[in-house]
Amino acid sequence: MTDQDLEKEFNGRALKFIQEAVATEKIYVLVQDKMCVQTESLEFTRDDDEPMDTIPLWTESYKENAITWAEDHATLEEMPVSYLIEEFLPEVEEGYCSIGLNWDQDGIGRELPPFNLVQLLVKQVKDGAVTEADLDVDE
């Protein structure tokens, strides 16, 4: 697979995340010791050039990827999208984390800053559509 093919696949899963999260009003997060699982970002760095932390999230269609990736180290928990937008993402934004969207079973996929994810979820609700161009983020 070329880098372009991978980017298209990652973007496709990210768009599906936004569409499905709005349609089902729920997403899934991995939890270990009452904390959301975090890993190093592959897309974003902090000011000191160290990788940002990333919290991966999944929708119904991709939750098997989460279970495979986590092995037996974490449990998958459902989260309402209203809580995601109103409480969770603002806290994550303050913690300088990015959000992984519908990663594959190897823990690889598209990431977005929390603020951008909120904007895209709202756009999906208002306009009924988000495009691949909407995923472009200025780092």
Buried (B, 14 or more C-beta within 10 A) or exposed (E): EEEEEEEEBBBBBBBBBBBBBBEBEBBBBBBEEEEBBBBEBBBBEEEEEEBBBBBBBBBBBBBEBBBEBBEEEBEBEEBBBEEBBEEBBEEBBEEEBBBBBBBBEEBBBBBBBBEBBBBBBEBBEEEEEBEEEBBEBEE
